[in-house]
Every structure is written in structure tokens, then in C-alpha cells.
Amino acid sequence: MTVPTPPTTRGALERREARLAWSLLLPTITIVSLVIVLPLLAIFWISFKPVGLADLRPVAPVIRESLRERSGEMVIEYRVRNSSQQKEIVGLGFTDTVHDGVTLGVLPEQCSVDGGALRCDFGDVEGGFNERIRVPVTLDGDPDMLEDIVEGTEPAGYGTGDNILTNSEFTLDNFARIFNGDEFWSVLWATVFYTVFGTIGALVVGLFAALLLNKSFRGKGVLRGLYLFPYVSPIIAVAFTWVTLLDPFSGSLNALLIQMGVVASPINFFGQRPLALIMVTVFEIWRYFPLSFLFILARMQSIDTDMYEAADMDGASPFQKFWYLSLPMLLGILSVLFLLRFIWTFNKFDDIFLLTGGNAGTRTLTVNVYEQAFAISNIGAGAAVAVVIFATLLLFSFFFFKYISQEEGL
Amino acid sequence: MSVLRQGAVTAALIGLFWAFVIAITVSVTLSFASGLGFRPGGFGCLILGFAGGLPLVYVRDVRLVISGFVLLCVVLIFTPLSPVLFQDNVPMHWQLLGVVAFGIFTIWPLNVMLVEVHPGALTRHAFEDAVIRFLTGFGYIVFTAVVLIPFYVMVMTSLKSQQALLRNPLDFSIELSRGWDLFRSYIELFGQFNFGSYLWTSFYVSVLTVVITLLFSVPGAYAVARLRFQGRAAFSRSILLIYMVPMIVLALPIYIVFSMTGLRNTIPGLLMIYPVTTIPVALYMLQGYFRGLPGEVEEAGLMDGLSRLQVIWKITLPLSLPAMVSVSLYVFMIAWNEFLLAFMLLDDPSKFTLTRGVAMLNSSEIPRQHLMAGAVIATIPIMALFLGLERFMTKGLTAGSVKG
């Protein structure tokens, strides 16, 4: 008698199921690769390129045509220009149609007529190239029609400019630039401060909010909805409200503090070091405590009340119950939330960008991407910062997966 | 510790702290409501804190203590020991309102907090209960104030005129005499700044994002939840990994490609990106829900001759309607609130989404109340959705909040 063993090969049914699964996933995989994976690869490529914002405009020939009269003779004037001041164009030239009835005079040396088409070649030209050539013309028939006929067709320019994004020029300057000097340390410090305190703050404040609402009373639903407001409303609305509220000249908070006699002169909350960094962190806590609050409250309400009754019988005081019973039960959700929020706070861009624009010592890594790429117009350096962010993130997610797999339900 | 746990000491300290909390609360509330000058008075609070806490422990008749306390507060208006101090221009009835509010909101909750406190040494249980009641009351006030004040300021600023704002930044009283002119900022935003069109753009972009997201994520989520294939675990993980990639990292290459292909400044371009940022989170939320559905129903469907796609359409989807609502709301919220991509990819004012339109208002040439009115316009629709469908929304937030 043989012992029955499970089949070692994959059966037809199993293969069919796998095929179906992949075909259901295919649209998602395609679009996600296109919009997320491809840009991620691109950012690595760009980070090694000396590319600025201006390089995004392609280098191309610009041809202008006009009809002029010079010493009693009609000429067509072509103005040929390189759109870039720095980059060369290889094989620059243009073609234009020669219409019936139009006779061209002596051609400039670059040009030739070939079967009804005028063709002029300039070879390789430097950046800033700008030249005029004139072709004398005569027309059989009505001279007034000449202008319409000549300018009726546009000359077609050709020639290939070197595109910095696709050529083989690489550089490490971008990385050297962003890792260089005090600026990097200041960015790193802002990032670490914002991430660590923003995360811990939101967790602790969320825990307090959850403790407040972990009992039933009238109006609990209203309060719970209210406490979620900061998270639900558009970032742009709440960020600008904070800026308005804390404005040093017309802000209500400063007016209030002065009236209460707390401070003598207005405080520039978002404009001075190190207060600005503290304030953006406070904003982060304010905006994201609802999230931890929601999770922690859900977990609290699923804790068995028997345990607390038993503790009451044994004479535990309220703080003891919190410290020895609730907190250990919440540790799981707290650690998961910590990891998640840590990563997301690290990734945060909009908040700081809208509050301070990265000024006054609040420039975190993510804001630095924007700063380098768009404010300083150095796309390559921006990409290099993005690569640093991505690398850090991979490190975080390693921890994330290591610990989150123990914590099911999320 | 043991000194603190004497009934009298506990009552006095809690009374003191609570009196300060209420004095500050009343001053801030009345300042914001009237624009007049109120501030807490330190000595008054000190005295009234003791005067509130101690009698509650020693005097049996609670009603006597409460009315006596409020009376004392009113009398103190005329001395420098008033718990709430006033600037000279504050009329008598506001003073009275402030002090009576202070009196009631101090003594009445104190009575509840100190219910277990009696003269002599307290048990640890009674002491901590009193402290916790104090902290709870304190917590309610702080949280509510901190959450509400920015929204209050946002709405009220949008109703003010520029001169009124500059004259007194604290004055948020509504000048009802201005009539419809109160809504001038809103009228100008819709009239001159094209906000009607931004509202519509934001709306249809968000709805289309929801639709596209669901089209992609429902089949994907079903496959991950129900079908067995190699690489399922790896796929689940890579979904999570992908939606941890920050948008700013992706925005740079997307900006470059869109600039070169002419997709910048187009709504279709935006619609190519938005759903992809939400598909991973939607897929993750939905597969969690699909897993919780009983598989037997679907198997019965399969036995009766339905194909897999029919099973999804006729059985799984109707069963998961609540989850679909939650996911849709969550995705709608993300798309509606999205700022970074709209900011980077849209320059043409005729194609702005609402968030981009509000960002445009943040300039020194445009008055503050316009900016705040823009913020209110952006907030109201999402708030209305949230309050109307809070149950679904909360579920969506909890399930999807791996994303920030």
C-alpha cells in the first residue's frame, strides 16, 4: 500500500486560477509600473545628470522668414537662430518651398535649390548662433502677390540638439552638492526633529484624546466627529488658517497673547529659528493626532471589561489600571502606529511647504527636493535628494515589515 | 504624596487649577466673541479657587455653596480681585456675563470633580478619581478649543472686511448690519476669481478618480484576497511598499515628462496620476474586506455556473457595498484635498482645481479674507460629506490610514 502524498506539480485548475489572478492584477500592475516604478527609476537616472530647469526646454533651430526690399531688389531674409545660448545643434539647416513663378537670384553659399525646394545647411553650430541670409527673388506677374506667395509657406528647420536627459554625460556633482556643508546638517536636523517629535506627539496626544472619549456620555459622537476635523479638511485650508492665525502683524493669537499680558511684542511664529521648526511640528501633531486617536479608541473599545472589573476587585487605582492594564494592551497598536506615522511624517511635504516654505530652519528633506529642483532650478540636485529619501525609506520599510508582520489586523 | 492626599489640600489645589482653566477659557471665548478686552485675573483665580474647592468639601449644602460662589464672583467685579479682568471699554453687561460664566463653569464641574473628596486623608482611589475628573474636564476644554479655534477663525475671518481685520484682529463678532455684504469675499471669489469653475473641476476630477480607482482596484483586490497564485504575499507587500513612496519623489520625474509631452496644464494629465496614487490604498482596503466575506457564497455561485467575473459582479460587489462606500469616500477625500500635484502641474488659471485656486489666493495683493473664504469653500464640501456619512468615513479612515 502506498502512502498518499500531495501532488508535487501544479495541476491544470491551479494554473488556471493563477492565470486568472494575474490577468485581474495586470491593469493595476501596468499602471502602477508606469506611474510609480518608472519615475522611481528615472529619478535615479536624473540624479546623476547635470540638469537644470532650463534644460527641460528642448534645443531646436528657430527660423524666421521675411520679405525685404534692399537697394531696389526684393530679397527673402531668413533669420536662423539656435534656441539655446549654451548647447550646440548638430546638422542645423532648413528647407523652404520655391513656388511656381518665383525665380531665385544668386544663392548664398550655404543654400541650394533642388527640384522646387530651397535647402540651406549650416552644419554644426554653437549655442547662441544667430545668422541672417538673404536670397534675392523676382516674380513673374503681379509683384504685389509676392509677399503672400513667399510668406504663405513656413520654412522647416532641422537639426538635433543634444538632450542632457538622454546623453551619456554623468556627474556626481549633485550628490556632492547636497551632502556638502552645513546646509545638509541643518536639513537633516530639521527632518529628524520634525519626524521624531511629530510622530511621538501625535501618538501621545491621540492617546489622551482616546482616553477622553473611551466612555459613553451624551454628545460623544459629536466630539468624536469634531476631533477628526483637522485630519479631514484640506491641508491647504488648515495650513493657511494657521498662518493667518499666527501672523505676527494681524494674527489673532498674537493679539490675544498681548492682551492677556503673556508677551510684550508679537511673536513671529513661522519666521524665526528655532520656533518655526517647533511650530510646524505642533501643526503636524494637531493635524494627525485624529488618526492615532481613531485607531487607539477602536482598540480600547475592544478590550474586555472583565479585566478591569477584576482589577477593581483587587483594589487597583485608576492610574494603576491605565498603566498596568490598558497600556500593555495598547502597545501593539501603538508600535504599529508609530512605524506608520514615522514613515508618513518623514514623507510629509505639503504641510511645511505651505506653512513656512522651508524657511527659518524648517527645510526637511522633502522640502529640499522642491527647493533644489524649482527654487534653485537644479533638477539634478533635487533628484539626488529624492534618491536619499527613497534610500532612507527602504531602510524604514525593512523595519516596518519586520515588525508589522507580527501585528495582524493592519 | 500624603500631604496632597489630604481632602482639603486636594480640593484646594484642584479648585485653584480649575479656576485658572476656566478664567482663561472664559476670557478667550468672550474676546473672540465680542472683540473686547478680557483677561484672566491671577489673584482673583487664586482666591476663588480656594473659595470654590474648600467649601465643597466642608459644607453639606451644595446649592448654598454654588449660589454663594457665583454671588462672590459678581461682587469681586468691583475689586481688583475679579477672576476676569476687563479693559475700560467693556460694558457692564459683558462684565457680568463673563463673571457669572466663570462662576458657574468653575463651581459646578468642581462639585462633580470633588464628589468623593471629604475632610481628612483620602484613599488613593478617591484621590486619583478626583485628579482624573479634573484632567478629563481639562482635556475636553483643551481639545475642543484647539480643534475649534482654527476653524472658527477661518469662517469668521472670511466674513470680515479688511479694515475691520486690521483694526482689531481679535474681533470676530459678526456685523449683522452689513447684511449680504458679509458674504462679499465669497461673491468676489465666485464672480471675479472663477471659483465656480474650480469647484466643478475639483468635483469631477475627484469623482473620476474614485471611478478609475475602483475599476482597477476591485479586480486586483479580489485576486489578492481570493485567488491562490505564486507571489501573492510578495504582491501584498509591494502594494504597501509602493504607497509609502512619497509623492514629492515621484512629482519631479512626472513634472519633467509632462513638461516634455505637453501633458502639463491638462486635466487628463492629472487624471492619469491621481488614481495611481490611490489605487494601492484602495486595493489594500478592499482586499482586507473581501477576505472577511464568507467564501461559501461565492463557491455556491461558481457551482451554479457563474464565471469568476460574474461572481465578483453579482455576489462579491453587492455584499461589499459598505466597504465600497468607505473606500470611495476615502479616495474622494484624498483627491479633493490633493495639493502637491495640482500645484506643480497646473499653471493655467482656467484649469485649476480648488486647492490650486486657493494656493493662488496666497499672495500679498489679495486680502486675507479672500484666502480664508477660499479655504472655507474647499472645506465645506468635504465636511458635509464627512458629517453626513461619518460612519463610512471613519471606517475608511481606519482601514486606509496606513496612508497619511
Interface residues (C-beta under 8 A of the other chain):
Chain A: E14 E17 A18 L20 A21 W22 L24 L25 P27 T28 I31 V32 L34 V35 I36 L38 P39 L40 A42 I43 I46 L56 P58 L165 F208 A209 L211 L212 G221 L223 R224 G225 L226 Y227 L228 F229 P230 Y231 V232 S233 P234 I235 I236 A237 V238 F240 T241 W242 T244 L245 D247 S250 G251 S252 N254 A255 L256 Q259 M260 G261 W286 Y288 L291 L294 F295 A298 G315 S317 P318 F319 L340 R341 I343 W344 T345 F346 N347 K348 F349 D350 F353 L354 T366 V369 Y370 A373 I379 G382 A383 A386 I389 F390 L393 F396 S397 F400 F401 L410
Chain B: I24 S27 V28 S31 F32 G37 F38 R39 P40 Q87 R124 H125 E128 D129 I132 T136 G139 Y140 F143 T144 V146 V147 L148 I149 P150 F151 V153 M154 T157 L165 L166 N168 P169 L170 F172 L215 F216 S217 P219 G220 Y222 A223 V224 L227 R228 F229 Q230 R232 F235 R237 L240 L241 I242 M244 V245 P246 M247 I248 V249 L250 L252 P253 I254 I256 V257 S259 M260 M272 I273 P275 V276 I279 P280 L283 R308 M333 W336 N337 F339 L340 L354 T355 V358 A359 N362 R368 L371 M372 G374 A375 V376 A378 T379 I382 M383 F386 L387 E390 M393 T394 L397 T398 S401 V402 K403 G404
